[in-house]
Amino acid sequence: MMPSSFAPGHEFAGRYRLIELLGVGHTVEAYRADDLTLQREVVIKVLNANLASHEEVRRAFRDQIIQTAIFRHPHIARVYDGGQQAGSIFMVSEYLNGGSLEDILRSGQVLSVEETARLGRDVASALAYLHEHGIVHGELSPNKILFDASGHARVSDVALTGLAGPHRHFTTRDDVRYFSPEQARGDIATAASDVYALGLILFETATGATPFEGATAESMLRERLLGPLPSRPELGGLDIVLAQATVPDALVRLTAEELTQRLSGVVSDNGPFLKYDEPTPSLLGSFAPAEPRQSVGFRPPSPGQIVSSPRSSATFGQSPGPRHRAPPRRSNPGAFEDLSPFSAGRRRPVYLAAAVLVILLAVGGGFAWKLGYLTTKHNAPSVYGLTLAEASTLVKNDGLKLSVTKHVASATIKAGAIVSQTPAAGTSVSGGSTLSVTLSSGPPPVLETVPTNILGMSCAAATTALAALHVTATCPTTSSIASSTVATGLVAGWLSGITKNPGSVPQGSSLILETSSGPLATTTTSTTTTTVPGTSTTTPTTTSTTTPTTTTPTTTTTLHPTSLAMPNLTGMDPAQVYTALKAAGLFYSTKGPGAGTATTAGTWTKVVSTIPAAGTMVPYKSTVTLNVTK
């Protein structure tokens, strides 16, 4: 470990006292510290000196601390504070003492499919939240997934994203262990890169093995540029989900929201991932005797102060003696000082003067408020993730109002909660202003890929296959189409509304299956030419004759569509591809590992992607290109 810049006991801002060094990374030095004001443990992350020497890095760090401090998500580590001291810029975040996912992997522990899916769902929801706010993590890894004392997962170091940038070089296998293909090519990380990294992490969590091995960083990256994620039997229902999350082409990769939904379908309940089961609390242990109240924040007056007066030292009916001012009593340390009472002779004029002053201030204040001089300014609070009722209560304290402008689908925010607000949290607004908010209408519809192998199935078999995907299908007798490639009565196509053969449809939707009525009727026209001996002309006749005749048949062939939608072939093996393209009337060529030639079939086992993409209209009998792998 690199040497640290600060020793235990050092204080930042007179409030955060360092306890121990946690680690020194490429971007920051991390320390466990005591928050002396709130009496809690926190983590102080100080920007490395080599990066702090760059003004653009310092500014980016400051801006990201401010931006992420308002983030509220159950699976994102909280940012509390930040500051600068003696040339060092630092961030204060919550201390998570439950270890990291990296600790679990190094111990050799392998999680079950359901545990992996639940963990992935929680982390994917955090990534979706970050992507909604324009943040790309860019360096997601198992040591960035931490656990709190209860075992709940948190994504950490959100405020550090992209800080090193051009000032850091990735040279080791550990540096590029979870890089996406686009990062391997030197491109800037995107939201799709975060999804790819999470796919690799979940593969490793469920199998205990890294999907792409290589002796060097270069060889490891070279393998993932075109190759898909290996298929492993222990992945179970995660196999196809992780394959879609790690497609080499970032444009067709799942988004974080989509990955959250796919992983949610693998788990059996909606509970969060727990690193370990929380112990059941003791019923008696939850009760503790209350300490007797000693104070309510001030020193109460003594009985003598309540009933005494300046004349209390004299006996009733006697002339008062000379007055001696008693020395002021000192209050107890930490308590408020006693206020000396006014003398009886001066009390009334002072009260009258005070009353007049209050009236003048009230009248003047009324005019000032009317003219707008006393309009209170507030920082707009963050209402992200709150229900409308909760947000209304919160903003009412600042004299603000809420206005709902629209509803949008969100995979991370529950229905009825706030997705965004205008003006943004932290913006200075006047009392009485209105915050415009957007409410979540709940998760977007889950899209299901329509399997192309239903072509050529019977209506009953295709209906059963689609029902497993939560898609309803019917085969009305009025929906039949001519097909020269599909036998009569079998499925030759499908409709979703007016869309012909869509590659994917929303979960819960209905399809109309079109059955084949066989090839178009063939019309044969025969012209019978009768040649009369001794003449040079021919006379068509429809009557039978014993004269020798010559018959020339003319046949009208079946009509085919000029173009059709490219079927979705991703993940299919050679036999499935042959069946699907034969039914569609298309030819294909292959490229990639195991691709064939004009004379050989090749040794490939799976389609990674197609050119053109699924759903694109292509000419009938044209040739498409398949990117394949072994």
C-alpha positions as CSV (number, residue, x, y, z in Angstrom):
1,M,0.0,0.0,0.0
2,M,1.2,3.5,-0.8
3,P,2.1,5.8,2.1
4,S,-0.6,8.1,3.4
5,S,-0.5,11.8,3.7
6,F,-2.2,12.2,7.1
7,A,-1.6,10.5,10.5
8,P,-4.3,9.3,12.9
9,G,-5.5,12.1,15.0
10,H,-5.4,14.7,12.2
11,E,-8.6,16.8,12.0
12,F,-10.3,18.2,9.0
13,A,-12.4,21.4,9.4
14,G,-12.1,21.0,13.2
15,R,-14.8,18.3,13.0
16,Y,-13.5,15.1,11.4
17,R,-10.8,13.3,13.4
18,L,-8.9,10.6,11.5
19,I,-8.8,7.1,13.2
20,E,-7.0,4.9,10.6
21,L,-6.0,4.6,7.0
22,L,-8.4,2.4,5.0
23,G,-6.5,2.4,1.7
24,V,-4.7,4.5,-1.0
25,G,-6.1,4.2,-4.5
26,H,-5.5,5.7,-7.9
27,T,-7.8,8.7,-7.1
28,V,-8.1,9.2,-3.3
29,E,-6.7,8.2,0.1
30,A,-9.5,6.8,2.3
31,Y,-9.6,7.1,6.1
32,R,-12.0,6.0,8.8
33,A,-12.8,9.1,10.9
34,D,-14.9,10.4,13.8
35,D,-17.5,13.1,13.1
36,L,-17.1,15.0,16.4
37,T,-20.3,17.0,15.9
38,L,-22.7,14.2,15.2
39,Q,-20.8,11.5,17.0
40,R,-20.7,9.0,14.2
41,E,-18.1,7.2,12.2
42,V,-17.5,8.4,8.6
43,V,-15.1,7.9,5.7
44,I,-12.9,10.8,4.6
45,K,-11.6,10.5,1.0
46,V,-8.8,13.0,0.2
47,L,-8.0,13.6,-3.5
48,N,-4.5,12.4,-4.3
49,A,-1.8,15.1,-4.5
50,N,-0.9,14.3,-8.1
51,L,-4.6,14.8,-9.2
52,A,-5.2,17.8,-6.9
53,S,-2.5,19.7,-8.8
54,H,-4.8,19.8,-11.8
55,E,-7.4,22.6,-11.5
56,E,-10.0,20.9,-13.7
57,V,-9.9,17.7,-11.5
58,R,-10.3,19.8,-8.3
59,R,-13.3,21.6,-9.8
60,A,-14.8,18.3,-11.0
61,F,-14.4,16.7,-7.6
62,R,-16.0,19.7,-5.9
63,D,-19.0,19.8,-8.3
64,Q,-19.6,16.0,-8.0
65,I,-19.5,16.2,-4.2
66,I,-22.2,18.8,-4.4
67,Q,-24.3,16.9,-6.9
68,T,-24.2,13.5,-5.3
69,A,-24.8,14.9,-1.7
70,I,-28.5,15.2,-2.6
71,F,-28.8,11.6,-4.0
72,R,-31.1,9.4,-2.0
73,H,-31.2,5.7,-3.1
74,P,-31.2,2.6,-0.8
75,H,-28.3,1.1,-2.7
76,I,-26.0,4.1,-3.2
77,A,-23.5,5.1,-0.5
78,R,-24.4,8.5,1.0
79,V,-22.2,11.6,0.6
80,Y,-22.4,13.8,3.7
81,D,-20.0,16.7,3.2
82,G,-16.9,18.0,1.5
83,G,-14.3,20.8,1.9
84,Q,-10.8,22.0,1.4
85,Q,-8.0,22.4,3.9
86,A,-4.4,23.4,3.4
87,G,-4.6,22.6,-0.3
88,S,-6.2,19.2,0.2
89,I,-9.8,18.7,-1.1
90,F,-11.8,16.0,0.7
91,M,-15.2,14.3,0.7
92,V,-17.1,12.9,3.7
93,S,-19.3,9.8,3.1
94,E,-21.0,7.1,5.2
95,Y,-18.9,4.4,6.7
96,L,-20.0,0.9,5.6
97,N,-18.4,-1.7,7.8
98,G,-19.9,-4.8,6.2
99,G,-17.0,-5.5,3.8
100,S,-17.3,-5.6,0.0
101,L,-18.3,-8.1,-2.7
102,E,-14.6,-8.4,-3.5
103,D,-14.1,-9.9,0.0
104,I,-16.8,-12.5,-0.7
105,L,-15.2,-13.5,-4.1
106,R,-11.7,-13.7,-2.6
107,S,-13.0,-16.1,0.1
108,G,-14.1,-18.5,-2.7
109,Q,-17.8,-18.1,-1.9
110,V,-20.2,-18.6,-4.8
111,L,-23.7,-17.2,-4.5
112,S,-26.8,-19.0,-5.7
113,V,-28.6,-18.0,-8.9
114,E,-31.4,-16.3,-6.8
115,E,-28.9,-14.5,-4.5
116,T,-26.9,-13.3,-7.5
117,A,-30.0,-12.1,-9.2
118,R,-31.2,-10.3,-6.1
119,L,-27.8,-8.6,-5.6
120,G,-27.6,-7.7,-9.3
121,R,-31.1,-6.2,-9.2
122,D,-30.2,-3.9,-6.3
123,V,-27.0,-2.8,-7.9
124,A,-28.7,-2.4,-11.4
125,S,-31.4,-0.2,-9.8
126,A,-28.7,2.0,-8.3
127,L,-27.0,2.3,-11.8
128,A,-30.4,3.2,-13.3
129,Y,-30.8,6.0,-10.7
130,L,-27.3,7.3,-11.5
131,H,-27.9,7.2,-15.3
132,E,-31.2,9.1,-14.9
133,H,-29.2,11.8,-13.2
134,G,-26.5,11.9,-15.9
135,I,-23.9,10.0,-13.9
136,V,-21.8,7.1,-15.4
137,H,-19.8,5.2,-12.8
138,G,-17.2,3.9,-15.3
139,E,-15.2,1.8,-12.9
140,L,-17.7,-0.5,-11.3
141,S,-16.1,-3.5,-9.7
142,P,-16.7,-5.8,-6.7
143,N,-14.7,-3.6,-4.4
144,K,-17.0,-0.7,-5.2
145,I,-20.0,-2.8,-4.0
146,L,-20.0,-2.4,-0.2
147,F,-22.3,-3.7,2.5
148,D,-23.6,-1.9,5.6
149,A,-23.9,-3.4,9.1
150,S,-27.2,-5.1,8.1
151,G,-25.7,-6.7,4.9
152,H,-27.5,-4.4,2.4
153,A,-25.5,-3.6,-0.8
154,R,-24.4,-0.1,-1.7
155,V,-22.6,1.2,-4.8
156,S,-19.7,3.5,-3.6
157,D,-17.4,6.1,-5.0
158,V,-20.1,7.7,-7.1
159,A,-18.6,11.2,-6.6
160,L,-15.2,10.0,-7.9
161,T,-16.4,9.0,-11.4
162,G,-14.2,10.1,-14.2
163,L,-11.9,12.2,-12.0
164,A,-8.6,10.5,-13.0
165,G,-9.6,10.6,-16.7
166,P,-6.6,11.3,-19.0
167,H,-4.2,11.4,-15.9
168,R,-4.5,7.7,-15.3
169,H,-3.1,4.7,-17.3
170,F,-4.7,1.2,-17.2
171,T,-1.9,-1.3,-17.5
172,T,-2.7,-4.4,-15.4
173,R,-5.3,-7.1,-15.6
174,D,-7.0,-5.8,-12.5
175,D,-7.2,-2.4,-14.0
176,V,-9.2,-3.7,-17.0
177,R,-10.9,-6.6,-15.3
178,Y,-14.5,-5.3,-15.8
179,F,-13.9,-3.1,-18.9
180,S,-16.5,-3.1,-21.7
181,P,-15.5,-3.6,-25.3
182,E,-15.9,0.1,-26.0
183,Q,-13.5,0.9,-23.1
184,A,-11.1,-1.7,-24.5
185,R,-11.1,0.3,-27.7
186,G,-10.2,3.5,-25.9
187,D,-13.7,5.0,-25.9
188,I,-15.2,6.9,-23.0
189,A,-17.3,4.9,-20.6
190,T,-21.1,5.2,-21.1
191,A,-24.1,3.9,-19.2
192,A,-23.9,0.8,-21.3
193,S,-20.4,0.2,-20.0
194,D,-21.7,0.1,-16.4
195,V,-24.2,-2.5,-17.5
196,Y,-21.5,-4.6,-19.1
197,A,-19.3,-4.4,-16.0
198,L,-22.2,-5.5,-13.8
199,G,-22.8,-8.5,-16.1
200,L,-19.2,-9.6,-15.7
201,I,-19.4,-9.2,-11.9
202,L,-22.6,-11.2,-11.6
203,F,-21.1,-14.0,-13.9
204,E,-18.2,-14.2,-11.5
205,T,-20.4,-14.1,-8.4
206,A,-22.5,-17.0,-9.6
207,T,-19.7,-19.2,-11.1
208,G,-16.6,-18.2,-9.1
209,A,-14.7,-17.8,-12.4
210,T,-13.9,-14.8,-14.6
211,P,-15.5,-15.1,-18.0
212,F,-12.5,-13.8,-20.1
213,E,-9.1,-15.0,-19.1
214,G,-5.9,-13.7,-20.5
215,A,-2.2,-13.6,-19.5
216,T,-2.1,-9.9,-20.1
217,A,-4.5,-7.0,-20.0
218,E,-4.3,-6.8,-23.8
219,S,-5.2,-10.5,-24.3
220,M,-8.1,-10.3,-21.8
221,L,-9.6,-7.3,-23.6
222,R,-9.1,-8.8,-27.1
223,E,-11.3,-11.8,-26.1
224,R,-14.3,-9.7,-25.2
225,L,-14.2,-7.4,-28.3
226,L,-16.3,-9.9,-30.3
227,G,-16.9,-12.9,-28.1
228,P,-20.1,-13.3,-26.2
229,L,-20.3,-14.2,-22.5
230,P,-19.6,-18.0,-22.1
231,S,-22.6,-20.1,-21.3
232,R,-22.4,-21.9,-18.0
233,P,-25.0,-24.4,-16.6
234,E,-24.8,-23.1,-13.1
235,L,-26.2,-19.7,-14.3
236,G,-29.6,-21.2,-14.9
237,G,-32.1,-18.4,-15.5
238,L,-29.4,-15.8,-15.4
239,D,-27.7,-17.2,-18.6
240,I,-29.8,-15.3,-21.2
241,V,-30.1,-12.2,-19.0
242,L,-26.3,-11.8,-18.6
243,A,-25.8,-12.6,-22.3
244,Q,-28.1,-9.6,-23.1
245,A,-26.3,-7.4,-20.6
246,T,-22.8,-8.2,-22.1
247,V,-23.5,-8.0,-25.9
248,P,-20.3,-6.6,-27.5
249,D,-22.4,-4.0,-29.4
250,A,-23.3,-1.4,-26.8
251,L,-26.3,-0.2,-28.9
252,V,-28.2,-3.5,-28.5
253,R,-27.1,-4.1,-24.8
254,L,-29.7,-3.9,-22.1
255,T,-30.1,-0.7,-20.2
256,A,-29.8,-0.6,-16.4
257,E,-33.5,-0.2,-16.1
258,E,-34.1,-3.2,-18.4
259,L,-31.5,-5.3,-16.5
260,T,-33.3,-4.4,-13.2
261,Q,-36.6,-5.8,-14.6
262,R,-35.0,-8.9,-16.1
263,L,-33.2,-9.8,-12.8
264,S,-36.4,-9.1,-10.9
265,G,-38.0,-11.9,-12.9
266,V,-35.4,-14.4,-11.6
267,V,-35.9,-13.7,-7.9
268,S,-38.9,-15.1,-6.0
269,D,-39.7,-12.1,-3.8
270,N,-39.2,-8.3,-3.7
271,G,-36.9,-8.2,-0.7
272,P,-33.4,-6.6,-0.9
273,F,-30.2,-8.7,-1.1
274,L,-28.8,-9.4,2.4
275,K,-25.2,-10.4,2.7
276,Y,-26.2,-12.5,5.8
277,D,-29.4,-12.9,7.7
278,E,-30.0,-10.3,10.3
279,P,-30.3,-11.7,13.9
280,T,-33.8,-11.7,15.3
281,P,-33.9,-8.9,18.0
282,S,-34.7,-9.9,21.5
283,L,-38.1,-8.7,22.6
284,L,-37.0,-7.8,26.1
285,G,-33.8,-6.3,24.7
286,S,-35.8,-3.6,22.8
287,F,-37.0,-2.1,26.2
288,A,-34.6,0.0,28.2
289,P,-35.4,2.0,31.3
290,A,-35.5,5.7,30.5
291,E,-33.0,7.9,32.2
292,P,-34.6,10.5,34.6
293,R,-34.8,13.8,32.9
294,Q,-32.3,16.3,34.4
295,S,-32.8,19.3,32.2
296,V,-34.9,20.6,29.3
297,G,-32.2,22.9,27.9
298,F,-32.2,25.7,30.4
299,R,-31.7,26.3,34.2
300,P,-35.1,26.7,35.8
301,P,-35.6,29.7,38.2
302,S,-35.5,29.1,41.9
303,P,-38.7,29.6,44.0
304,G,-37.2,32.7,45.5
305,Q,-36.8,34.3,42.1
306,I,-40.5,33.6,41.2
307,V,-42.0,35.2,44.4
308,S,-39.4,37.7,45.5
309,S,-39.3,41.4,44.7
310,P,-36.7,44.1,45.2
311,R,-38.4,44.9,48.5
312,S,-38.4,41.4,49.8
313,S,-35.4,42.0,52.2
314,A,-37.5,44.4,54.3
315,T,-40.0,43.4,57.0
316,F,-43.5,44.2,56.1
317,G,-44.5,47.6,57.7
318,Q,-41.0,48.8,58.3
319,S,-39.0,51.3,56.3
320,P,-36.6,49.6,54.0
321,G,-32.9,49.9,54.8
322,P,-30.2,50.8,52.4
323,R,-30.1,48.7,49.3
324,H,-27.0,46.8,48.5
325,R,-26.7,45.2,45.0
326,A,-25.9,41.6,45.4
327,P,-23.1,40.3,43.2
328,P,-24.5,38.5,40.2
329,R,-24.6,34.7,40.6
330,R,-22.7,32.6,38.1
331,S,-24.8,30.0,36.4
332,N,-23.6,26.4,36.0
333,P,-21.2,25.8,33.1
334,G,-23.2,25.3,29.9
335,A,-26.4,26.8,31.2
336,F,-27.8,30.2,30.2
337,E,-26.8,33.2,32.4
338,D,-29.6,34.6,34.6
339,L,-31.2,37.8,33.4
340,S,-31.4,40.5,36.1
341,P,-35.0,41.7,36.8
342,F,-35.9,45.2,36.1
343,S,-36.6,47.4,39.2
344,A,-40.2,48.1,40.1
345,G,-39.8,51.8,39.4
346,R,-38.5,51.4,35.9
347,R,-40.6,48.4,34.7
348,R,-43.7,50.2,33.4
349,P,-41.9,52.8,31.1
350,V,-39.8,50.1,29.6
351,Y,-42.8,47.9,28.9
352,L,-44.6,50.8,27.3
353,A,-41.6,51.6,25.1
354,A,-41.3,48.0,24.1
355,A,-45.0,47.8,23.1
356,V,-44.7,51.0,21.0
357,L,-41.6,49.6,19.3
358,V,-43.4,46.3,18.5
359,I,-46.3,48.1,17.0
360,L,-44.0,50.3,14.8
361,L,-42.1,47.2,13.7
362,A,-45.3,45.3,12.8
363,V,-46.7,48.2,10.7
364,G,-43.4,48.8,9.0
365,G,-42.9,45.1,8.4
366,G,-46.4,44.9,6.8
367,F,-45.5,47.6,4.3
368,A,-42.2,46.0,3.6
369,W,-43.7,42.6,3.0
370,K,-46.4,44.2,0.8
371,L,-43.7,45.8,-1.3
372,G,-41.7,42.5,-1.5
373,Y,-38.7,43.5,0.6
374,L,-39.2,40.7,3.1
375,T,-39.8,37.9,0.7
376,T,-38.1,34.9,2.2
377,K,-35.5,33.0,0.1
378,H,-35.1,29.2,0.5
379,N,-33.0,26.5,-1.1
380,A,-35.4,24.2,-2.9
381,P,-35.5,20.9,-1.0
382,S,-34.9,17.6,-2.8
383,V,-38.3,15.8,-3.2
384,Y,-36.9,13.0,-5.4
385,G,-38.4,9.6,-4.5
386,L,-41.0,11.1,-2.1
387,T,-44.7,10.6,-2.6
388,L,-46.8,13.6,-3.4
389,A,-48.2,13.8,0.2
390,E,-44.7,13.5,1.7
391,A,-43.3,16.2,-0.6
392,S,-46.2,18.5,0.1
393,T,-45.5,18.3,3.9
394,L,-41.8,18.9,3.3
395,V,-42.2,22.0,1.1
396,K,-45.0,23.5,3.1
397,N,-42.5,24.3,5.9
398,D,-40.7,26.6,3.4
399,G,-43.9,28.2,2.1
400,L,-43.6,26.4,-1.3
401,K,-46.2,24.6,-3.4
402,L,-46.2,21.6,-5.7
403,S,-47.5,21.2,-9.2
404,V,-47.6,17.9,-11.1
405,T,-46.6,18.4,-14.7
406,K,-46.6,14.9,-16.1
407,H,-46.2,11.2,-15.4
408,V,-43.4,8.9,-16.7
409,A,-42.5,5.3,-16.4
410,S,-39.6,4.4,-14.1
411,A,-38.1,1.1,-13.1
412,T,-36.4,2.6,-10.0
413,I,-39.1,4.9,-8.5
414,K,-42.4,3.4,-7.3
415,A,-45.7,4.5,-8.8
416,G,-46.9,7.8,-7.4
417,A,-43.4,9.0,-6.2
418,I,-41.5,11.9,-7.7
419,V,-39.0,11.3,-10.5
420,S,-37.8,14.8,-11.1
421,Q,-38.3,18.4,-10.0
422,T,-38.0,22.0,-11.4
423,P,-36.2,24.0,-10.1
424,A,-33.6,21.5,-9.1
425,A,-32.8,20.8,-5.4
426,G,-30.5,23.4,-3.9
427,T,-31.7,26.2,-6.2
428,S,-32.6,29.5,-4.4
429,V,-36.4,30.1,-4.6
430,S,-38.8,32.7,-3.1
431,G,-41.4,31.8,-0.5
432,G,-44.7,31.0,-2.2
433,S,-43.0,29.6,-5.3
434,T,-44.1,26.4,-7.0
435,L,-42.1,23.3,-7.6
436,S,-43.0,21.5,-10.8
437,V,-42.6,17.7,-10.3
438,T,-42.9,14.6,-12.5
439,L,-44.5,11.5,-11.0
440,S,-43.6,7.9,-11.7
441,S,-46.3,5.8,-13.3
442,G,-44.5,2.6,-12.3
443,P,-42.1,0.3,-14.2
444,P,-42.2,0.5,-18.0
445,P,-43.7,-2.6,-19.7
446,V,-41.2,-5.5,-19.9
447,L,-40.5,-6.3,-23.6
448,E,-40.4,-10.0,-24.4
449,T,-38.5,-11.3,-27.5
450,V,-40.8,-13.2,-29.8
451,P,-39.0,-16.5,-30.5
452,T,-38.7,-17.0,-34.3
453,N,-38.8,-20.7,-33.9
454,I,-42.6,-20.5,-33.6
455,L,-42.6,-20.4,-37.4
456,G,-43.6,-23.8,-38.5
457,M,-45.2,-24.8,-35.2
458,S,-48.7,-25.8,-34.7
459,C,-51.1,-23.2,-33.3
460,A,-51.3,-25.0,-29.9
461,A,-47.5,-25.4,-29.6
462,A,-46.8,-21.7,-30.5
463,T,-49.5,-20.6,-28.1
464,T,-48.0,-22.6,-25.3
465,A,-44.5,-21.2,-26.0
466,L,-45.7,-17.6,-26.0
467,A,-47.7,-18.2,-22.8
468,A,-44.5,-19.0,-21.0
469,L,-43.3,-15.5,-21.9
470,H,-46.6,-14.0,-20.6
471,V,-47.8,-13.2,-24.1
472,T,-51.3,-14.3,-25.2
473,A,-51.7,-15.7,-28.7
474,T,-54.7,-16.7,-30.8
475,C,-55.1,-18.3,-34.2
476,P,-58.3,-17.0,-35.8
477,T,-59.4,-18.9,-38.9
478,T,-59.7,-15.6,-40.8
479,S,-56.0,-14.9,-40.3
480,S,-54.3,-17.1,-42.7
481,I,-51.7,-16.3,-45.3
482,A,-50.2,-18.0,-48.3
483,S,-46.8,-19.5,-47.8
484,S,-44.7,-21.7,-50.0
485,T,-42.3,-22.5,-47.1
486,V,-44.6,-23.4,-44.2
487,A,-47.0,-26.3,-44.4
488,T,-50.7,-25.7,-44.4
489,G,-52.2,-25.1,-40.9
490,L,-48.8,-24.2,-39.2
491,V,-47.8,-20.8,-38.0
492,A,-46.3,-18.6,-40.8
493,G,-46.3,-15.2,-39.1
494,W,-47.7,-13.1,-36.4
495,L,-49.3,-9.6,-35.9
496,S,-49.1,-7.2,-33.0
497,G,-51.8,-4.6,-33.8
498,I,-50.9,-3.7,-37.3
499,T,-47.2,-4.5,-36.9
500,K,-46.1,-7.5,-38.9
501,N,-43.7,-10.0,-37.2
502,P,-42.3,-7.6,-34.5
503,G,-39.2,-8.9,-32.9
504,S,-40.4,-8.0,-29.3
505,V,-43.7,-7.1,-27.7
506,P,-44.7,-5.9,-24.2
507,Q,-45.2,-8.5,-21.6
508,G,-49.0,-9.2,-21.2
509,S,-49.8,-8.2,-24.8
510,S,-51.7,-10.3,-27.3
511,L,-50.6,-11.6,-30.7
512,I,-52.5,-12.9,-33.7
513,L,-50.9,-16.0,-35.2
514,E,-51.2,-16.2,-38.9
515,T,-51.4,-19.8,-40.1
516,S,-50.3,-21.0,-43.6
517,S,-52.9,-21.6,-46.2
518,G,-50.3,-23.2,-48.4
519,P,-48.8,-21.8,-51.6
520,L,-50.8,-19.4,-53.8
521,A,-53.1,-21.2,-56.3
522,T,-51.2,-22.1,-59.6
523,T,-53.1,-21.1,-62.7
524,T,-52.2,-23.1,-65.9
525,T,-53.3,-21.7,-69.2
526,S,-53.2,-24.2,-72.2
527,T,-53.4,-23.0,-75.7
528,T,-54.2,-25.7,-78.2
529,T,-52.9,-25.0,-81.7
530,T,-54.4,-27.1,-84.5
531,T,-52.4,-27.3,-87.7
532,V,-54.5,-28.0,-90.8
533,P,-52.5,-29.8,-93.5
534,G,-52.0,-27.9,-96.7
535,T,-52.5,-24.4,-95.1
536,S,-50.1,-21.8,-93.8
537,T,-52.3,-20.6,-90.9
538,T,-53.3,-21.9,-87.5
539,T,-56.7,-21.8,-86.0
540,P,-57.2,-22.0,-82.2
541,T,-60.0,-24.4,-81.3
542,T,-61.6,-25.7,-78.1
543,T,-63.2,-28.7,-79.7
544,S,-61.6,-32.1,-79.7
545,T,-60.2,-33.3,-82.9
546,T,-58.3,-36.2,-84.2
547,T,-55.9,-34.0,-86.0
548,P,-52.4,-34.1,-84.5
549,T,-52.1,-31.2,-82.0
550,T,-49.2,-29.3,-80.3
551,T,-49.9,-28.1,-76.7
552,T,-47.7,-25.3,-75.0
553,P,-48.5,-24.8,-71.2
554,T,-48.0,-21.4,-69.6
555,T,-47.8,-21.5,-65.7
556,T,-48.3,-18.5,-63.3
557,T,-45.9,-19.0,-60.3
558,T,-46.6,-18.1,-56.6
559,L,-46.2,-14.4,-55.7
560,H,-43.9,-13.5,-52.8
561,P,-43.5,-10.3,-50.8
562,T,-40.8,-7.9,-52.1
563,S,-39.5,-7.3,-48.6
564,L,-39.9,-8.6,-45.1
565,A,-38.8,-7.9,-41.5
566,M,-35.4,-9.3,-40.5
567,P,-36.0,-12.0,-37.9
568,N,-34.3,-11.9,-34.5
569,L,-31.5,-14.6,-34.7
570,T,-29.4,-13.6,-31.7
571,G,-28.4,-16.6,-29.6
572,M,-29.6,-19.2,-32.1
573,D,-27.6,-22.2,-33.1
574,P,-27.0,-23.2,-36.8
575,A,-30.1,-25.5,-36.9
576,Q,-32.4,-22.8,-35.5
577,V,-30.9,-20.2,-37.9
578,Y,-31.4,-22.6,-40.9
579,T,-35.1,-23.2,-40.0
580,A,-35.9,-19.5,-39.4
581,L,-34.2,-18.2,-42.5
582,K,-35.6,-20.9,-44.7
583,A,-39.1,-20.0,-43.5
584,A,-38.4,-16.3,-44.1
585,G,-36.9,-16.9,-47.6
586,L,-33.5,-15.4,-46.8
587,F,-29.9,-16.6,-47.3
588,Y,-27.0,-15.9,-45.0
589,S,-23.2,-15.6,-44.7
590,T,-21.2,-15.8,-41.4
591,K,-18.2,-14.0,-40.0
592,G,-16.4,-14.2,-36.7
593,P,-14.9,-17.1,-34.7
594,G,-15.8,-20.4,-36.4
595,A,-17.5,-18.8,-39.4
596,G,-17.9,-20.9,-42.5
597,T,-16.9,-20.3,-46.1
598,A,-18.6,-20.8,-49.5
599,T,-17.8,-24.5,-49.3
600,T,-17.8,-25.3,-45.5
601,A,-20.4,-24.8,-42.8
602,G,-18.0,-23.7,-40.2
603,T,-17.8,-24.6,-36.5
604,W,-19.7,-21.7,-35.0
605,T,-22.3,-22.4,-32.3
606,K,-24.2,-19.2,-31.6
607,V,-25.2,-15.9,-33.3
608,V,-23.9,-12.8,-31.5
609,S,-25.6,-10.2,-33.8
610,T,-26.9,-9.7,-37.3
611,I,-26.4,-7.2,-40.2
612,P,-29.0,-5.8,-40.6
613,A,-30.5,-5.7,-37.1
614,A,-33.7,-7.6,-36.2
615,G,-36.8,-5.8,-37.4
616,T,-35.1,-4.1,-40.4
617,M,-37.0,-4.6,-43.7
618,V,-34.9,-6.7,-46.1
619,P,-35.6,-7.8,-49.7
620,Y,-37.0,-11.3,-50.2
621,K,-34.3,-13.9,-51.1
622,S,-31.5,-11.5,-50.1
623,T,-28.4,-12.4,-48.1
624,V,-27.9,-11.3,-44.5
625,T,-24.7,-11.4,-42.5
626,L,-24.4,-13.2,-39.1
627,N,-21.7,-12.4,-36.5
628,V,-21.1,-15.7,-34.9
629,T,-18.8,-17.3,-32.3
630,K,-17.8,-20.8,-31.3
